[in-house]
Every structure is written in structure tokens, then in C-alpha cells.
Amino acid sequence: MQSFKSASILRRLLQNSRLVSHSRSFCSVSTNALVDESQSTVLVEGKASSRTAILNRPHALNALNFSVVDRLLKLYKNWEDDPDIGFVVLKQLSYSLTLKGSGKAFSAGGDIVTIYNLLKQDAGNLQDCKDFCWTINNLVYVVGTLLKPHVALLNGITMGGGAGISIPGTFRVATEKTEIKNLSNLIVKEVYQIWPVHEVFATPETLIGYHPDAGASFYLSHLPGYLGEYLALTGDKINGAEMISCGLATHYLHSAKLPLIEEQLGKLMTDDPSVIERSLENCGEIVHPDPTSVLHRIETLNKCFSHDTVEEIIDALESEAAKKQDAWCVSTLRKLQETAPLSLKVSLRSIREGRHQTLDQCLIREYRMSVQAFSGQITNDFCEGVRARLVDRDFAPKWDPPSLDKVTDDMVDQYFSRLTAFEPELELPTQQREAFT
């Protein structure tokens, strides 16, 4: 996973880079419910030659709203342009940013209940939802192409958009601080409240009639074997040890060492790419996945999830379960049964296309998919999934279509079709910032 950036970092450093203004104003949704006007949603700490952005919505497990992503985007632009900020974290990069979360979560993803409420208004508020997706996808692209190395401290829950603003960066530091007890008893209506959270990383979008977004089809498709397909379709979760093993994290350390590593990073004034790497490694630990980890089932996983269609994947799992009395296959089938049938097919195709696309191509495609999901023209599965799991909490979504055999090719194709002439495509600063593959 670290190799995502290493091949293209030097080329990007040699370019004259500036974030460009987009045709759509990021300030255009300043009055909607996705905005918290307070600057305190993202705090800033200034160090010797680095800057730290701190996600600060602990009451919402740092769910991302417009205020957060817009502020981060502006901060990153200013920091990237500031010659006084920097130290190297990878290769020949010359600057570093660190991103960390406040409270028990790094970030539980996008503020989907607020999006749901906007869409359910009498007049609807689709444009504000589009603007939020537009902005967060631009932020993900900036993180993935930043000319100054990006260090994410993933000390807690990391889902959806929270993964999107961290995984594409240079360094991702995972900890054991993922065994959070009794979280499922909390009524937090601004985050994914789908299962008791004991792990750090998940992409549970299919459980709410959605699809992995914010760059997920890029980084999931680059995981070993067909692990990305498994995570995207089932919404299963993995912990810090599993993240380091599969490449989603670059380093692992005990959370008790976080103050030490932050202190060391804050004191560094260097352009030597090995310095921060040594700092992280000096505090880092060697960990291995638990014997029950899905990574120990990678052979069976690959055998089942390498198939071309969701139906074939399910058939393979059923066959393995019958032949070997495999409890993992039974459990996986149960997880797939809880998801939206259309989301399964859309998500599988998205990951498969991501295997052959650059980060910017994935983000542009995912933006189209999100607009389709929010518009409700194909299905209302997104609103129904959020209603069932986060709003009414009856956990009995009525998916439309209700089964895989009712999902047509035209439905899936429409998610991936170019938007109409009246609906602008996502614009990213690709001319100024080289995407990596």
C-alpha cells in the first residue's frame, strides 16, 4: 500500500503545484445542515516545521460534515504552499502533515444521517449532498497527491470517508485502540451505527444501500488477492494488526506511545526522508493477525471472491460451506444476505474497475455513483438503508430490488454512466497534481 505513492512522488515534487479553483464553489452550501460554522471542528497545532490537523467532533465520532472537509481542504492548500512547513516522511518528500482524531474515533465516515435528512425534506436538497461529495472527493485527491507527506494517526474507528482522507496518504499509523466496549449502546445518529465496533477499519456502505466511496474502489482494489472485494461486499471490519498485515496501515504502535511519537514528530526539522521513518519504526511494534482473522482464510476467500458475479461468489461460498462445513463461509453468506442486492452488484463492479484505474478516475466514477444513489432515480435503497439502521433502527430495510435476480444490467450500468450535460462531472486538479496508480 505504501508503494501507491512512492513511484510518483518525486515526479510530483518536481512540478510547480498549486491547487486550482474549481468551477463549483465549495462555499455554496454554507447554510445547510452539513455545515457546522464553528472552526473548532478541525483544530490546528503548529510544531517546529509541521502542522497537525485534529478532527474534533467527538460527540459524532468525528463523522465528516462539510465544515470538516472544507476546512481541511483549505488548510492543506495553505500548508502545501507554505515553504516554512515541512519535513520528509517518505522518499524525497520535503514536508509532513499529521492528521489525528479526537476521542474514541479517528473518523466514522461521512455524516450520512444529515445527508438522509436533507434528501427527505419536502423539497429535497440534492444539490447540497452533491456539493458535499464534490468537496470530500477533492479532499481525498489532494491527500493522495499532496506534495508534502501525510501521516494519519488512526487511533480508533476508521470508516468510509474517514478512510478516504487517510488511506491515500503516505503513512497510516494504526494502534490497538480499537477494542472500544459498549459502543453499540450509544445512540449516535450521525455515524454508522450498524454493529458493535471492536475494530478500526470498515467500509460498511452496502449495509445501507450504498457503495464504498471516497476513493475506496482505488485502495480496496489494491489489497492482496480479493480481500478488497470481500470487505466492500460484506462491510466486514478489520483491526490494526490486520491493517498492517494487508497494507492499509504502514506502521503499528501501542496507543500509549502516541504522545511520544507526536512529540518526536513535532520536534523534527529535517528534509531527510529517513528521519520520520526511523521515528515511526523506533516506536513501532511487530504484530500479527489473530488466528481467527480473515487474513488466515485468504485462500478460501480468493477462491470464492475471485468470481465475476455476485451470484457466482455466493454459489462458491455455499459450495465451500457444504463441502467443508466451513463456519467462515456460513458467516460470510449471512453478511451478504443483510446487504442491498443492487449495492452488491454495483460495489463489485466498482472494485473491479478500480483495479485498472488511477485515483482520480476512481473518484470521478464514484462521484457519478453517489449522485445516482442520492437522486433516487434508480432506487431509494440509500435512504431506506439509513432509515432502517440509523434512524428508525428497526433493522428491517425493504430493498428495491429485493433480490439479486431482480437486479437488471441496466440498473447497474446507470450507476456508471456519465452524468447528463446538465450535471457537471467531478472536477479534480489533475493538470496541477499527478495522480498515482
LOVOPA-394152 format. One record per residue (C-alpha): residue number from 1; x, y, z. Coordinates in Angstrom, 2 decimals. Example, Ala and Ser with C-alpha at 12.3 -4.5 7.8 and 13.67 -1.06 7.14 Angstrom:
2
NODE   k      xx      yy      zz
NODE   1   12.30   -4.50    7.80
NODE   2   13.67   -1.06    7.14
This chain:
437
NODE   k      xx      yy      zz
NODE   1    0.00    0.00    0.00
NODE   2    2.88    2.37    0.74
NODE   3    4.01    1.84   -2.84
NODE   4    0.88    3.67   -4.06
NODE   5    2.76    6.93   -3.79
NODE   6    6.44    6.02   -3.87
NODE   7    6.66    5.64   -7.65
NODE   8    5.27    9.06   -8.46
NODE   9    6.23   11.25   -5.52
NODE  10    9.50   12.53   -6.99
NODE  11    7.86   13.41  -10.30
NODE  12    5.18   15.39   -8.49
NODE  13    7.72   17.19   -6.35
NODE  14    9.42   18.47   -9.49
NODE  15    6.19   20.03  -10.73
NODE  16    5.01   23.52   -9.92
NODE  17    1.89   22.73   -7.99
NODE  18   -0.95   24.89   -6.92
NODE  19   -4.46   23.88   -6.00
NODE  20   -6.72   25.36   -8.62
NODE  21  -10.10   26.94   -8.17
NODE  22  -12.92   24.67   -9.24
NODE  23  -15.93   25.76  -11.24
NODE  24  -18.11   24.87   -8.28
NODE  25  -17.72   26.98   -5.16
NODE  26  -17.03   24.94   -2.04
NODE  27  -18.70   27.66    0.00
NODE  28  -22.01   27.27   -1.78
NODE  29  -23.55   25.10    0.95
NODE  30  -22.75   27.34    3.89
NODE  31  -26.31   27.38    5.11
NODE  32  -27.15   23.67    5.00
NODE  33  -27.23   21.06    7.74
NODE  34  -23.94   19.54    6.63
NODE  35  -22.17   22.65    7.90
NODE  36  -21.03   23.41   11.40
NODE  37  -19.94   27.03   11.27
NODE  38  -17.54   26.60   14.17
NODE  39  -13.88   26.38   13.24
NODE  40  -13.43   24.06   16.19
NODE  41  -14.46   21.03   14.12
NODE  42  -10.83   20.92   12.97
NODE  43   -8.19   22.14   15.41
NODE  44   -4.66   23.05   14.38
NODE  45   -1.40   22.59   16.23
NODE  46    1.76   24.25   14.96
NODE  47    5.03   22.44   15.51
NODE  48    8.66   23.16   14.61
NODE  49    8.24   22.55   10.90
NODE  50    4.97   20.65   10.70
NODE  51    1.29   21.21   11.21
NODE  52   -1.26   18.94   12.88
NODE  53   -4.95   18.92   11.94
NODE  54   -7.14   17.43   14.68
NODE  55  -10.63   16.18   13.86
NODE  56  -12.79   17.45   16.68
NODE  57  -16.37   16.14   16.57
NODE  58  -16.07   13.52   19.32
NODE  59  -19.81   13.59   20.03
NODE  60  -20.33   12.32   16.46
NODE  61  -17.29   10.03   16.41
NODE  62  -15.70   12.58   14.08
NODE  63  -18.21   12.00   11.31
NODE  64  -17.26   14.22    8.38
NODE  65  -19.53   17.10    7.50
NODE  66  -18.98   19.92    5.01
NODE  67  -17.33   22.11    7.63
NODE  68  -14.66   19.50    8.33
NODE  69  -13.77   18.62    4.75
NODE  70  -13.88   22.22    3.52
NODE  71  -11.60   23.39    6.32
NODE  72   -9.17   20.53    5.76
NODE  73   -9.04   21.29    2.05
NODE  74   -8.19   24.95    2.72
NODE  75   -5.65   24.08    5.42
NODE  76   -3.88   21.60    3.17
NODE  77   -3.65   24.13    0.36
NODE  78   -2.18   26.75    2.67
NODE  79    0.26   24.32    4.26
NODE  80    1.38   22.93    0.96
NODE  81    2.10   26.42   -0.31
NODE  82    3.95   27.45    2.87
NODE  83    7.74   26.94    2.47
NODE  84    8.22   27.16    6.26
NODE  85    6.24   23.99    6.91
NODE  86    7.82   20.67    6.41
NODE  87    9.85   17.56    6.99
NODE  88   10.13   14.42    4.91
NODE  89    8.27   11.21    5.67
NODE  90    8.71    9.21    2.50
NODE  91   11.26    9.07   -0.27
NODE  92   12.36   12.58   -1.16
NODE  93    9.39   14.41    0.09
NODE  94   10.22   17.55    1.94
NODE  95    7.26   18.23    4.23
NODE  96    4.85   16.44    6.55
NODE  97    1.29   16.86    7.73
NODE  98   -0.23   14.82   10.52
NODE  99   -3.93   14.11   10.87
NODE 100   -5.45   12.67   14.01
NODE 101   -8.84   12.30   15.62
NODE 102  -10.26   13.49   18.91
NODE 103  -11.87   10.98   21.26
NODE 104  -12.53    7.30   20.64
NODE 105  -12.72    7.55   16.84
NODE 106  -10.39    8.72   14.11
NODE 107  -13.43    9.18   11.88
NODE 108  -16.57    7.12   11.47
NODE 109  -17.06    8.39    7.93
NODE 110  -19.46   10.82    6.32
NODE 111  -22.35   12.40    8.18
NODE 112  -24.88   10.18    6.42
NODE 113  -27.89   10.83    8.64
NODE 114  -27.63   14.54    7.87
NODE 115  -27.50   13.64    4.17
NODE 116  -30.55   11.44    4.68
NODE 117  -32.43   14.28    6.39
NODE 118  -31.58   16.64    3.55
NODE 119  -32.85   14.18    0.97
NODE 120  -36.06   13.58    2.91
NODE 121  -37.01   17.25    3.10
NODE 122  -40.23   18.10    1.28
NODE 123  -38.43   19.95   -1.49
NODE 124  -35.38   17.75   -1.26
NODE 125  -31.88   19.13   -1.07
NODE 126  -29.94   17.01   -3.52
NODE 127  -27.59   19.83   -4.51
NODE 128  -26.16   20.17   -1.00
NODE 129  -25.47   16.44   -0.93
NODE 130  -23.73   16.67   -4.31
NODE 131  -21.62   19.58   -3.06
NODE 132  -20.54   17.58   -0.03
NODE 133  -19.46   14.66   -2.24
NODE 134  -17.73   17.06   -4.62
NODE 135  -15.71   18.55   -1.77
NODE 136  -14.76   15.35    0.02
NODE 137  -13.64   13.72   -3.25
NODE 138  -11.43   16.73   -3.94
NODE 139  -10.00   16.41   -0.43
NODE 140   -9.26   12.71   -0.97
NODE 141   -7.47   13.56   -4.20
NODE 142   -5.43   16.28   -2.50
NODE 143   -4.43   13.87    0.29
NODE 144   -3.42   11.28   -2.30
NODE 145   -1.36   13.73   -4.35
NODE 146   -0.08   16.01   -1.62
NODE 147    3.38   17.37   -2.29
NODE 148    4.13   17.22    1.41
NODE 149    3.94   13.80    3.09
NODE 150    0.82   12.96    5.03
NODE 151    0.81   10.99    8.29
NODE 152   -2.55    9.73    9.60
NODE 153   -2.79    8.52   13.19
NODE 154   -5.67    6.04   13.05
NODE 155   -6.26    5.71   16.75
NODE 156   -9.83    4.43   16.69
NODE 157  -12.77    3.82   14.38
NODE 158  -11.94    4.45   10.73
NODE 159  -14.78    4.02    8.25
NODE 160  -15.94    5.30    4.90
NODE 161  -14.82    8.89    4.32
NODE 162  -12.54    8.65    7.35
NODE 163  -10.58    6.02    5.47
NODE 164  -10.75    8.13    2.32
NODE 165   -8.92   11.08    3.89
NODE 166   -6.21    8.86    5.39
NODE 167   -5.50    5.71    3.37
NODE 168   -4.31    7.54    0.20
NODE 169   -1.72    9.42    2.29
NODE 170    1.91    8.50    2.77
NODE 171    1.85    7.00    6.26
NODE 172   -1.00    5.41    8.19
NODE 173   -0.29    4.52   11.81
NODE 174   -2.65    2.01   13.40
NODE 175   -2.91    1.16   17.10
NODE 176   -4.62   -1.37   19.34
NODE 177   -7.04    1.35   20.43
NODE 178   -9.78   -0.36   18.53
NODE 179  -11.38   -2.55   21.20
NODE 180  -14.00    0.00   22.23
NODE 181  -16.52   -1.56   24.56
NODE 182  -20.26   -0.85   24.59
NODE 183  -20.19    1.43   21.55
NODE 184  -23.29   -0.26   20.19
NODE 185  -25.23    1.01   23.21
NODE 186  -24.61    4.61   22.22
NODE 187  -27.27    6.40   20.22
NODE 188  -25.11    8.32   17.79
NODE 189  -27.24    9.22   14.80
NODE 190  -24.51   10.90   12.79
NODE 191  -22.37    7.82   12.15
NODE 192  -22.67    4.23   11.01
NODE 193  -24.37    2.55   13.93
NODE 194  -24.56   -0.82   12.27
NODE 195  -22.72   -3.23   14.52
NODE 196  -20.78   -3.23   17.79
NODE 197  -17.45   -1.68   16.82
NODE 198  -14.43   -3.53   18.11
NODE 199  -12.18   -2.90   15.13
NODE 200  -10.67    0.07   13.43
NODE 201  -11.38   -0.13    9.71
NODE 202  -14.52   -0.91    7.71
NODE 203  -16.40    0.02    4.55
NODE 204  -19.98   -0.91    5.53
NODE 205  -21.76    1.01    2.78
NODE 206  -23.57   -1.98    1.24
NODE 207  -25.39   -2.40    4.56
NODE 208  -27.13    0.94    3.98
NODE 209  -27.85    0.51    0.28
NODE 210  -24.80    2.48   -0.81
NODE 211  -21.35    1.69   -2.20
NODE 212  -17.76    2.21   -1.00
NODE 213  -16.80    5.77   -1.93
NODE 214  -14.20    8.46   -1.15
NODE 215  -11.54    6.57   -3.09
NODE 216  -12.36    3.15   -1.65
NODE 217  -12.57    1.49   -5.05
NODE 218   -8.95    2.52   -5.56
NODE 219   -7.32    1.36   -2.34
NODE 220   -9.54   -1.70   -1.80
NODE 221   -8.76   -2.94   -5.29
NODE 222   -5.05   -2.80   -4.47
NODE 223   -5.27   -5.09   -1.44
NODE 224   -3.85   -8.63   -1.59
NODE 225   -5.88  -11.11   -3.63
NODE 226   -9.61  -10.42   -3.46
NODE 227   -9.66   -9.05    0.06
NODE 228  -10.94   -5.73   -1.29
NODE 229  -13.98   -7.39   -2.84
NODE 230  -14.68   -9.19    0.43
NODE 231  -14.50   -6.01    2.52
NODE 232  -16.54   -3.98    0.04
NODE 233  -19.35   -6.50   -0.30
NODE 234  -19.68   -7.73    3.28
NODE 235  -18.90   -4.48    5.13
NODE 236  -16.75   -6.56    7.46
NODE 237  -14.28   -4.87    9.76
NODE 238  -10.59   -5.44   10.44
NODE 239   -8.35   -4.31   13.27
NODE 240   -5.00   -2.57   13.43
NODE 241   -2.93   -5.76   13.22
NODE 242   -4.84   -6.80   10.12
NODE 243   -4.44   -3.35    8.61
NODE 244   -0.66   -3.52    8.88
NODE 245   -0.62   -7.05    7.51
NODE 246   -2.62   -6.24    4.38
NODE 247   -1.02   -2.83    3.74
NODE 248   -3.82   -0.47    4.74
NODE 249   -1.54    0.78    7.52
NODE 250    2.18    1.41    7.21
NODE 251    3.02    1.29   10.93
NODE 252    1.60   -0.11   14.14
NODE 253    2.25    1.02   17.67
NODE 254    0.60    0.89   21.05
NODE 255   -1.61    3.89   21.70
NODE 256    0.38    4.66   24.84
NODE 257    3.25    5.59   22.54
NODE 258    1.24    8.12   20.54
NODE 259    2.23   11.09   22.74
NODE 260    5.86   10.08   22.31
NODE 261    5.68    9.79   18.54
NODE 262    3.78   13.06   18.28
NODE 263    6.43   14.75   20.40
NODE 264    9.20   13.35   18.23
NODE 265    7.47   14.36   15.01
NODE 266    6.81   17.83   16.40
NODE 267   10.48   18.44   17.15
NODE 268   11.80   17.31   13.79
NODE 269   13.25   19.94   11.46
NODE 270   14.64   17.95    8.60
NODE 271   14.36   17.15    4.93
NODE 272   15.86   13.69    5.37
NODE 273   13.26   11.10    4.30
NODE 274   14.64    8.52    6.72
NODE 275   14.18   10.59    9.86
NODE 276   10.42   10.30   10.34
NODE 277   10.52    6.74    9.08
NODE 278   13.01    5.91   11.83
NODE 279   10.89    7.76   14.37
NODE 280    7.87    5.69   13.45
NODE 281    9.85    2.47   13.35
NODE 282   11.54    3.15   16.69
NODE 283    8.15    3.36   18.35
NODE 284    6.53    0.74   16.17
NODE 285    5.75   -2.85   17.04
NODE 286    5.61   -6.09   15.10
NODE 287    2.13   -7.57   15.33
NODE 288    0.39  -10.50   13.71
NODE 289   -3.30  -11.06   12.99
NODE 290   -5.29  -13.12   15.45
NODE 291   -5.76  -16.81   14.47
NODE 292   -9.43  -16.03   13.73
NODE 293   -8.52  -13.23   11.30
NODE 294   -9.97  -13.29    7.81
NODE 295   -6.40  -12.98    6.55
NODE 296   -5.84  -16.58    7.60
NODE 297   -8.70  -17.52    5.29
NODE 298   -7.24  -15.75    2.28
NODE 299   -7.01  -18.93    0.18
NODE 300  -10.71  -19.69    0.60
NODE 301  -11.55  -16.00    0.28
NODE 302   -9.71  -15.73   -3.01
NODE 303  -11.33  -18.91   -4.31
NODE 304  -14.79  -17.53   -3.65
NODE 305  -14.45  -13.78   -4.28
NODE 306  -12.44  -14.07   -7.49
NODE 307  -15.58  -14.89   -9.47
NODE 308  -17.03  -12.42  -11.93
NODE 309  -20.51  -12.03  -10.49
NODE 310  -22.11  -11.78   -7.07
NODE 311  -24.20  -14.86   -7.85
NODE 312  -21.05  -16.89   -8.59
NODE 313  -19.42  -15.64   -5.38
NODE 314  -22.44  -16.77   -3.37
NODE 315  -22.51  -20.15   -5.14
NODE 316  -18.82  -20.65   -4.34
NODE 317  -19.36  -19.79   -0.68
NODE 318  -22.31  -22.16   -0.45
NODE 319  -20.28  -24.92   -2.07
NODE 320  -17.38  -24.44    0.32
NODE 321  -19.73  -24.31    3.29
NODE 322  -21.38  -27.57    2.26
NODE 323  -18.20  -29.46    1.43
NODE 324  -16.12  -28.43    4.43
NODE 325  -18.75  -27.37    6.97
NODE 326  -16.89  -24.06    6.87
NODE 327  -18.23  -21.69    9.54
NODE 328  -16.47  -18.70    7.95
NODE 329  -18.30  -19.28    4.66
NODE 330  -21.62  -19.56    6.51
NODE 331  -20.90  -16.32    8.37
NODE 332  -19.92  -14.56    5.15
NODE 333  -23.12  -15.68    3.44
NODE 334  -25.10  -14.30    6.35
NODE 335  -23.37  -10.94    5.99
NODE 336  -24.13  -10.79    2.27
NODE 337  -27.80  -11.53    2.96
NODE 338  -28.02   -8.36    5.07
NODE 339  -26.87   -6.06    2.28
NODE 340  -28.78   -4.39   -0.56
NODE 341  -28.75   -6.63   -3.67
NODE 342  -28.19   -3.72   -6.07
NODE 343  -25.40   -2.37   -3.87
NODE 344  -23.64   -5.74   -4.04
NODE 345  -23.53   -5.72   -7.82
NODE 346  -22.62   -2.04   -8.07
NODE 347  -19.86   -2.38   -5.44
NODE 348  -18.32   -5.46   -7.05
NODE 349  -18.13   -3.75  -10.43
NODE 350  -16.68   -0.63   -8.79
NODE 351  -13.83   -2.56   -7.16
NODE 352  -13.10   -4.46  -10.37
NODE 353  -12.93   -1.23  -12.38
NODE 354  -10.74    0.30   -9.68
NODE 355   -8.07   -2.34  -10.36
NODE 356   -7.36   -0.66  -13.69
NODE 357   -7.92    2.99  -12.84
NODE 358   -5.93    5.80  -11.25
NODE 359   -7.08    7.52   -8.08
NODE 360   -8.64   10.44   -9.96
NODE 361  -10.51    8.11  -12.30
NODE 362  -11.91    6.20   -9.33
NODE 363  -13.04    9.40   -7.62
NODE 364  -14.75   10.75  -10.75
NODE 365  -16.58    7.45  -11.22
NODE 366  -17.52    7.24   -7.53
NODE 367  -18.93   10.76   -7.69
NODE 368  -21.24    9.70  -10.52
NODE 369  -22.31    6.68   -8.48
NODE 370  -23.03    8.83   -5.42
NODE 371  -25.15   11.27   -7.41
NODE 372  -27.16    8.34   -8.75
NODE 373  -27.58    6.90   -5.23
NODE 374  -28.72   10.21   -3.76
NODE 375  -31.05   11.10   -6.64
NODE 376  -33.22    8.03   -6.06
NODE 377  -33.91    7.67   -9.77
NODE 378  -32.77    4.04   -9.84
NODE 379  -33.62    3.03   -6.29
NODE 380  -34.24    4.57   -2.88
NODE 381  -32.04    1.98   -1.20
NODE 382  -29.73    4.59    0.35
NODE 383  -32.48    6.39    2.20
NODE 384  -34.13    3.10    3.12
NODE 385  -30.89    1.66    4.47
NODE 386  -30.14    4.73    6.57
NODE 387  -33.72    4.77    7.84
NODE 388  -33.64    1.11    8.87
NODE 389  -30.24    1.10   10.52
NODE 390  -29.70    4.61   11.83
NODE 391  -33.00    6.47   12.06
NODE 392  -35.90    4.15   12.93
NODE 393  -33.45    1.36   13.84
NODE 394  -35.84   -1.45   13.01
NODE 395  -33.02   -3.19   11.10
NODE 396  -35.53   -4.36    8.51
NODE 397  -34.74   -2.49    5.29
NODE 398  -37.02   -3.10    2.32
NODE 399  -34.55   -3.18   -0.54
NODE 400  -35.62   -2.33   -4.10
NODE 401  -34.96   -4.52   -5.96
NODE 402  -35.41   -7.09   -3.17
NODE 403  -33.19   -9.83   -4.57
NODE 404  -30.24  -10.34   -6.89
NODE 405  -32.35  -11.91   -9.63
NODE 406  -34.40   -8.70   -9.81
NODE 407  -31.32   -6.52  -10.39
NODE 408  -31.02   -5.74  -14.09
NODE 409  -27.88   -4.90  -16.03
NODE 410  -29.43   -1.54  -16.94
NODE 411  -29.73   -0.64  -13.24
NODE 412  -26.06   -1.35  -12.66
NODE 413  -24.96    0.35  -15.88
NODE 414  -26.82    3.53  -14.96
NODE 415  -24.67    3.94  -11.84
NODE 416  -21.56    4.05  -14.04
NODE 417  -22.92    6.15  -16.90
NODE 418  -21.62    9.64  -17.48
NODE 419  -23.80   12.33  -15.99
NODE 420  -26.03   14.36  -18.26
NODE 421  -24.97   17.60  -19.91
NODE 422  -26.85   19.46  -17.22
NODE 423  -24.99   17.62  -14.43
NODE 424  -21.28   18.55  -14.28
NODE 425  -18.74   15.80  -13.83
NODE 426  -16.46   15.93  -10.82
NODE 427  -13.51   18.25  -11.48
NODE 428  -10.14   17.49   -9.90
NODE 429   -6.89   19.48  -10.23
NODE 430   -5.30   16.74  -12.33
NODE 431   -3.33   19.16  -14.50
NODE 432   -1.50   20.51  -11.46
NODE 433   -1.32   17.29   -9.44
NODE 434   -0.27   13.96  -10.90
NODE 435   -2.45   11.03   -9.95
NODE 436   -0.78    7.81   -8.89
NODE 437   -1.67    4.29   -9.95
